[in-house]
């Protein structure tokens, strides 16, 4: 019983404290108004008359505070909707930068003899996607994509790749990639950044989740193949 009451108190206490904080300033102003009215009248102090002055003043001030809070919430909601529209527009723009030819999985198998860590992560992301958890799948695919970029950079003798931001890595290895690939990778980086701040509901409104997933698969396989080729070239020298 005691634990139940304690739990209920823990749930309601923050709301009570919030109400008291909202009441504090109006109560002080109403009390000050009552004192001013009583002192200016010059009569003897009577509690009943004092309360008759203070309570209407408190009611008016609380009504004004409630009006202010409603307007504040309305402005906050409007700002949230505007931010959501901007996020959706930004995500859609980033997705549209992806080439349509990468909207389907590559038909050619990877040249590597076995799946790399990035490719294994990507396969897991595809399985998660099939189970219906699209945002979680795309977030994992984004991690796999970043890992494959770092692996390619290290295979290209950029040893400090583990400590560098993804954008800096891409700028340093742009010239090592096949023609046209660098633009796709930058577009995917933008998509990854937008997805990190998206919700499942926002992703459904973009309605291109499968296209993003396929682009991630293409980019990871391409990067891993290029890294494998560079490693083979160094070995043959």
N, C-alpha and C positions, 0 to 999 in steps of 0.2 A: 504493500500500500504506500509506504513511504517512498519507495523507488518510483512508483507510478506518479505520485504527486510531484516528486523532484523532476521527473521527465517532463511533465506538463508545464511546470514552472520554467524549466529551461527553454521550452518551446515558446511560451508566451512572454517571458521577461523582455526579450529584445523589442517586441512590439509595444509593450507598456513603456519601456524606456524611450522609444521613439516618440510616442504620444506625449510623454512628459516633457521631452525636449521641445516639441512643437508648442506645448502649452506654456512653457516658462516665460518667454518674452511677452506674449499677450497678457499673461497674468500680472507681470511686473508693471506693464504699461497701464493696465486697468486699475491696479492698486494705487499707482501714482496719480492717476486721474481722480480717483475717489478722494485721496488725501488733499489734492489741490482744490476740488470742489468743496470739501468740508471746511478747509482753512479759509477759502475765499468767502464762504457764507457767514462766518463768524459765530455760528451757533455751537451749542454743546455737542460733543461727539456721541452719536448713538449708532450702535452696531447695525441695527435693522435698517436705518436710513442709509448708512454707508454701503451695505450690501445691495440695496436697491439702486444705488448709483454704479457700483462696481460690476455687478452681474450683467446688465445690458451692455456696458462697455466691453466686458470680456467676450460676450456673445458676438458683438460686432467685429471685434478684432480676430476672433477665431474664424468667423465667416470669411474675413478678408484673407487670412492665412490659407484656408482651404481653397479659396479661389486662386490664390497664387500658386499653390502646389499643383492644382489641376492644370493650370496653364503651363507650368514648368514641365509636367509629365507629357503634355501634348506636344510641346516643343521638342522634348527628348525623343518621343516616338517618331515625330516627323523627321528628325535628324537621323534616327536609326534606319528608317525606310530609305532615306536618301543615300546613306552609306551602303545599304544593302544593294540598291540599284547600281551604284558605282562599282561595287565589288563584282556584281554579276556581269556588268558591261566590260569591266577590265578582264575578267576571266574569259568571257566569250571572245574578246579581241585577241587574247593570248592564244586561245585554242585555234582561232581562225588563221593564225600564222603558220600552223602546222600544215605540211603538204598533204593534199588528199591521197597521194599515192601511198602514204604510210598508214592509211586508215585500215588496211588489212594486214595481217601477219605476213612476214616475208615467206616466200615459197621455197627459198633455198636454205638448206640447213647450215648451221654454224660450222666453221671450219675447225673449231676446237674439238679435241678428241672427247672431252667431257665438259659438263656444265661447270661454269665458274660460280663463285659465290654470288655475284650479281645476278647471274642467270637463274640460279636456284631461288633467290629472293623474288625474282620476277615471276617465276613459275608459281610460287606460293601466292603472290599477289593475284595472279590470274585465277587461281582456285578460290581465293577469297571473293573475287569479283563475281564468279559464277554462283557463289552462295548468296549473292544479293547485297553484300556490304561494299558498295561501290567506292565510297569515300575512303574507307580504311584500306581498300585494295590500291587505290591511286596514291595514297600517302606512302604505302610500302613500296610501290613501284617507283615513286620519286626518290626514296632512299636508295633503291637498287640502281637507279639511273645515276645518282651522285657517286655511288661507289664505283660504277663502271667508268665514269669520267676520271676519277682519281686513279683507278688502275691503269687506264690508258696513258695518263700523264706520267705515271711512274715508269711505265714501259717505254715512254719516250724520254727517259732520263731526267724527268722533273721530280727529283727526290723529295722536294719540300711540299709536294702536292697535298700531303695529309694535313698540313697546317694552313693551307691557303683557302680563301673563300672560293666557291664554285665559279663565280664570274671571272675571277682572276685566272683561274686554271684554264677556262675556255679561251680566254684572250691569248694565253701563252701557247696553246696547242692548236689554235685555229689553222695555222699554215700547214700543220702536219696531217690534217684530215682531208679526205676526198672532197672534191669540189661540190659545194652545195650542202654538205653535211653540217658545216659550222652554223649556218643560219637556223637549221632545224634544232640543233642542240640549244642554241640561245632561246629559241621559242619555247622549248620544253622546260628550260630553266625558269622562264617567266610563268609558265603554267604551274610548275611545282611550287613557286612562291605564292601564287594566288590560292592554290588548293590548301596550303598550310593554314589559311585564314578562312576557309569556306566551311559550310555546314552541309550535311546530307541534303537538306531541303534546297539550298542554293545550287548544289550540283545537279539536282533533278531539273531545275529551271534552265540550266545550260544545255542539258540533254545531249551531251557529246562525250559521255564518260567512256564509252567503248572505243571511240576514236583516239582519246588520250591514252588509254591503256595500250592500244596497238602501236601508237607512236613511241611509247616508252619501250616496248618490246623491240621494235625496229632499231632504236637508238642503242640499246644495250647490246644487242647482237652485233651491230655494226662496230661499236667501240671494242667489244671483246675480240672480234675477228681482227681488227686493226692491231690491237695489242698483241695478239697471238702472232701475227705476221711480223711485227717488229722484233719480238722475242726470237722468232725463227731466224730472222736475218742476222741478228747478233750472234746466234749460235753457229751459223754457217760460215761466219768470217774467220 
